[in-house]
Amino acid sequence: MEIKEIFSTANPLLKTIRLLHDRSGRKKTGLFLLEGLRLIEDALNNELDVLDIVVSQTYLKNGRLDFPNIDQVEFSVVDDVMFNQLSTTTTPQGILAVAKMQTSELSEILYQERILLVVADMVQDPGNLGTIMRTALAFGATGAVLTKGTTDVFSPKVVRAAMGALFAMPVVTDIVFQDLIAELKARSVEIIALDQNAPESIWQIDIPEKVALLLGNEGNGLSDEYMKLTDRTVAIPISARSESLNVATAAGVALAYISSKRGVN
C-alpha cells in the first residue's frame, strides 16, 4: 500500500476536505466525510465509493489500515496538528475518509411486498436525524425518506449519529412532501403520522404490510395541512407528568411496536 505524505495545507485534497465541513461544499462536490475507524469500515463493507483515506502521523504508527475493498482508495498521511484542523470532532481518532454521496430514488424502494419507511419531515437536529436512521435500521425499516427542509443527512454529525445506517439502508433525500404522499398512496402504502395530540393510540392499531411512519419537526410536528394528507394519526401514550417525547425517542418507541407486529427482517 502506498501512502502519500502531505505537507501543505494548500494541497487540493485538504482543500476539498475543508469544503466538506459545510453543506454547500458537499452539495457542490457530491462528496462527504467519514471520521473514525468503525464508520470507515462500515462504509467499505457496504461497498460505498470511498475515494481517499487520510490519517495522522500518530494513527499511522499505532492504528489499523487493513481494510476491505480498498483497491481504488488513495491513502495519505498528515501531521497531527494538520489532521486536527481537518477533523470535525473535538477528539479526533486520527483517521477520516472522503466518499461519494449515495442516495436512492423513491421508486427504487416501493417495489417490495413488505414496506416500512421512516419519513422525516423538517427534522432539524443532526443528532435526532442520525438516531432516527440508526433506530430505523435496527427495527427493520426498508428505507428512510427525508423531505425538503430536513437537515443534511450527510453532515458529519448525522453520519456519526447514524452509526453506519446511512450505508446499510436506502435513503431518499430532498423530496417534496406532497409528491411523496401522492407516490405512497399510488403504491398503496398506508401513511401513519405520529402526533402527541391524536385521539388514537398507536397500541390500538393494526400494522399493514406496507406502511410509512411520518415524523415531524422537533418544535412544531407536522403541519395541519400535511396531517390531512395522511391515512391516520396516532399518539404514543405517556405520563401526564411529561409534556412530550423527543422525536428520535418517539420514533424508537413507534418502530419497536411496529416491528413487534411485523417482525424484524
C-alpha positions as CSV (number, residue, x, y, z in Angstrom):
1,M,0.0,0.0,0.0
2,E,1.4,3.4,-1.0
3,I,0.8,6.2,1.5
4,K,1.4,9.7,0.2
5,E,2.7,12.3,2.7
6,I,1.1,15.7,2.6
7,F,2.9,18.7,4.0
8,S,1.0,21.7,2.7
9,T,-2.5,22.9,3.8
10,A,-2.9,24.2,0.2
11,N,-3.0,20.6,-1.0
12,P,-6.1,20.1,-3.2
13,L,-7.3,17.1,-1.2
14,L,-7.1,19.0,2.1
15,K,-8.9,21.9,0.5
16,T,-11.7,19.5,-0.6
17,I,-11.9,18.0,2.9
18,R,-12.4,21.5,4.4
19,L,-15.1,22.2,1.9
20,L,-17.0,19.1,3.1
21,H,-17.4,20.6,6.5
22,D,-20.3,22.7,5.1
23,R,-23.5,21.6,3.3
24,S,-22.7,23.9,0.3
25,G,-19.4,22.2,-0.2
26,R,-20.9,18.7,0.0
27,K,-23.6,19.7,-2.5
28,K,-21.1,21.2,-4.9
29,T,-18.8,18.2,-4.9
30,G,-21.2,15.3,-4.3
31,L,-18.8,14.1,-1.5
32,F,-18.9,13.8,2.2
33,L,-16.7,13.0,5.2
34,L,-16.4,9.9,7.3
35,E,-14.5,10.0,10.6
36,G,-13.4,7.1,12.7
37,L,-12.3,3.6,12.2
38,R,-15.7,2.0,12.6
39,L,-17.6,4.3,10.2
40,I,-15.0,3.8,7.5
41,E,-15.1,0.1,7.9
42,D,-18.9,0.1,7.7
43,A,-18.7,2.2,4.6
44,L,-16.2,-0.1,2.9
45,N,-18.1,-3.3,4.0
46,N,-21.2,-1.9,2.4
47,E,-19.2,-1.1,-0.8
48,L,-19.6,2.7,-0.5
49,D,-17.4,4.5,-3.0
50,V,-14.6,5.7,-0.8
51,L,-12.1,7.8,-2.7
52,D,-9.5,8.9,-0.1
53,I,-8.4,7.9,3.4
54,V,-6.3,10.4,5.4
55,V,-4.6,9.5,8.7
56,S,-2.5,11.4,11.2
57,Q,1.1,10.5,11.9
58,T,0.2,9.1,15.3
59,Y,-2.5,6.9,13.7
60,L,-0.1,5.7,11.1
61,K,2.2,4.4,13.8
62,N,-0.5,2.8,16.0
63,G,-3.7,2.3,14.1
64,R,-5.1,-0.2,11.6
65,L,-5.1,0.1,7.8
66,D,-6.1,-3.4,6.8
67,F,-9.5,-2.5,5.4
68,P,-11.6,-4.5,2.9
69,N,-12.4,-3.2,-0.6
70,I,-9.6,-0.6,-0.8
71,D,-8.1,-1.3,-4.2
72,Q,-9.2,2.1,-5.6
73,V,-8.7,4.1,-2.4
74,E,-5.9,6.6,-2.1
75,F,-4.1,6.9,1.2
76,S,-2.5,10.0,2.6
77,V,-0.8,11.0,5.9
78,V,-0.6,14.4,7.5
79,D,0.9,15.6,10.8
80,D,-1.3,15.6,13.9
81,V,-1.8,19.3,14.0
82,M,-2.9,19.4,10.4
83,F,-5.2,16.4,10.9
84,N,-6.9,18.1,13.9
85,Q,-7.6,21.1,11.7
86,L,-9.3,18.8,9.1
87,S,-11.4,16.9,11.7
88,T,-15.0,18.0,12.7
89,T,-14.8,16.3,16.1
90,T,-13.4,17.5,19.4
91,T,-11.4,14.3,20.0
92,P,-10.2,13.1,16.5
93,Q,-9.4,9.4,16.1
94,G,-6.7,10.2,13.6
95,I,-8.5,8.7,10.5
96,L,-11.0,10.2,8.1
97,A,-12.3,9.4,4.6
98,V,-13.8,11.1,1.6
99,A,-16.7,9.2,0.0
100,K,-19.3,9.8,-2.7
101,M,-22.8,10.6,-1.6
102,Q,-25.1,7.7,-2.3
103,T,-28.9,8.1,-2.3
104,S,-31.8,6.2,-3.8
105,E,-34.9,7.2,-5.8
106,L,-38.3,6.7,-4.2
107,S,-39.4,4.3,-6.9
108,E,-36.5,2.0,-6.0
109,I,-37.8,1.3,-2.5
110,L,-41.5,1.0,-3.3
111,Y,-41.4,-2.3,-5.3
112,Q,-41.3,-4.7,-2.3
113,E,-44.3,-6.6,-1.0
114,R,-43.5,-5.6,2.6
115,I,-42.5,-1.9,3.1
116,L,-41.6,0.0,6.3
117,L,-40.5,3.5,5.5
118,V,-39.4,6.1,8.0
119,V,-40.2,9.6,6.8
120,A,-38.5,12.6,8.5
121,D,-40.2,15.9,7.6
122,M,-38.3,19.1,8.6
123,V,-36.3,17.4,11.3
124,Q,-33.6,19.9,12.1
125,D,-31.3,18.4,14.8
126,P,-28.5,16.3,13.3
127,G,-28.3,14.1,16.4
128,N,-32.0,13.4,16.1
129,L,-31.9,12.5,12.4
130,G,-28.9,10.2,12.9
131,T,-30.5,8.4,15.8
132,I,-33.8,8.0,13.8
133,M,-31.9,6.4,11.0
134,R,-29.9,4.1,13.3
135,T,-33.1,3.1,15.0
136,A,-35.0,2.6,11.8
137,L,-32.3,0.1,10.5
138,A,-32.4,-1.7,13.9
139,F,-36.1,-2.3,13.6
140,G,-36.2,-3.5,10.1
141,A,-37.1,-0.3,8.1
142,T,-36.7,-0.9,4.3
143,G,-35.8,2.8,3.7
144,A,-35.7,6.3,5.0
145,V,-37.2,9.3,3.3
146,L,-36.2,12.9,4.1
147,T,-38.3,15.8,2.8
148,K,-37.0,19.1,1.6
149,G,-36.0,21.3,4.6
150,T,-34.8,18.4,6.7
151,T,-31.2,18.7,7.9
152,D,-28.5,17.4,5.6
153,V,-28.1,13.6,6.1
154,F,-24.5,13.8,5.0
155,S,-23.4,16.3,7.7
156,P,-20.7,14.9,9.9
157,K,-22.9,14.9,13.0
158,V,-25.7,13.0,11.3
159,V,-23.3,10.5,9.8
160,R,-21.7,9.8,13.2
161,A,-25.1,9.5,15.0
162,A,-26.4,7.1,12.3
163,M,-23.6,4.7,13.1
164,G,-23.4,3.2,9.6
165,A,-27.2,3.1,9.0
166,L,-26.7,5.6,6.1
167,F,-24.7,2.9,4.2
168,A,-26.9,-0.1,5.0
169,M,-30.3,1.2,4.2
170,P,-31.7,3.1,1.1
171,V,-32.1,6.8,1.7
172,V,-34.2,9.2,-0.3
173,T,-33.5,12.9,0.2
174,D,-34.9,16.3,-0.7
175,I,-38.3,15.1,-1.8
176,V,-41.3,17.4,-1.8
177,F,-43.8,16.3,0.8
178,Q,-46.9,16.4,-1.4
179,D,-45.1,14.4,-4.1
180,L,-44.1,11.8,-1.6
181,I,-47.7,11.4,-0.3
182,A,-49.0,11.0,-3.8
183,E,-46.5,8.3,-4.7
184,L,-47.1,6.4,-1.4
185,K,-50.9,6.4,-2.0
186,A,-50.4,5.3,-5.6
187,R,-48.4,2.3,-4.3
188,S,-51.0,1.5,-1.5
189,V,-48.6,2.4,1.3
190,E,-50.5,3.3,4.5
191,I,-49.3,6.6,5.9
192,I,-49.3,6.8,9.7
193,A,-48.2,10.1,11.3
194,L,-47.1,10.4,14.9
195,D,-49.0,13.3,16.7
196,Q,-49.0,13.5,20.5
197,N,-52.5,15.2,20.3
198,A,-54.1,12.4,18.2
199,P,-57.0,10.7,19.9
200,E,-56.0,7.2,18.7
201,S,-53.2,5.3,20.5
202,I,-50.5,3.5,18.4
203,W,-51.1,0.5,20.7
204,Q,-54.6,0.1,19.2
205,I,-53.8,-0.1,15.5
206,D,-53.0,-3.0,13.2
207,I,-49.9,-2.6,11.1
208,P,-50.3,-3.3,7.4
209,E,-47.7,-4.9,5.1
210,K,-46.9,-1.6,3.5
211,V,-46.5,1.4,5.9
212,A,-44.8,4.7,6.1
213,L,-44.2,6.3,9.6
214,L,-44.2,10.1,9.5
215,L,-42.1,12.1,11.9
216,G,-42.4,15.9,12.1
217,N,-40.3,18.8,13.1
218,E,-39.0,18.9,16.7
219,G,-40.8,22.0,17.7
220,N,-43.9,22.0,15.5
221,G,-44.5,18.5,14.4
222,L,-46.3,18.0,11.1
223,S,-48.4,20.9,9.9
224,D,-52.2,20.6,9.9
225,E,-52.1,20.7,6.1
226,Y,-49.8,17.7,6.0
227,M,-51.8,15.9,8.7
228,K,-54.8,15.9,6.4
229,L,-52.9,14.1,3.7
230,T,-52.1,11.1,6.0
231,D,-54.2,8.0,6.4
232,R,-54.2,8.1,10.2
233,T,-52.6,9.9,13.0
234,V,-51.6,8.2,16.3
235,A,-50.2,9.1,19.6
236,I,-47.8,7.4,21.9
237,P,-49.5,7.4,25.4
238,I,-47.2,8.9,28.0
239,S,-47.4,10.0,31.6
240,A,-49.3,13.2,32.4
241,R,-46.2,14.4,34.2
242,S,-44.4,14.6,30.8
243,E,-45.2,17.0,28.0
244,S,-43.9,15.1,25.1
245,L,-41.2,12.7,23.7
246,N,-38.2,13.7,21.7
247,V,-38.7,12.9,18.1
248,A,-36.0,10.3,17.9
249,T,-37.3,8.7,21.1
250,A,-40.8,8.7,19.7
251,A,-39.5,7.1,16.5
252,G,-37.8,4.4,18.5
253,V,-41.0,3.6,20.5
254,A,-43.2,3.5,17.4
255,L,-40.7,1.4,15.4
256,A,-40.4,-1.1,18.3
257,Y,-44.1,-1.5,18.3
258,I,-44.4,-1.8,14.5
259,S,-41.6,-4.4,14.4
260,S,-43.2,-6.4,17.2
261,K,-46.2,-6.8,15.0
262,R,-44.4,-7.3,11.7
263,G,-41.2,-9.0,12.8
264,V,-37.7,-7.7,12.1
265,N,-36.1,-8.6,8.8
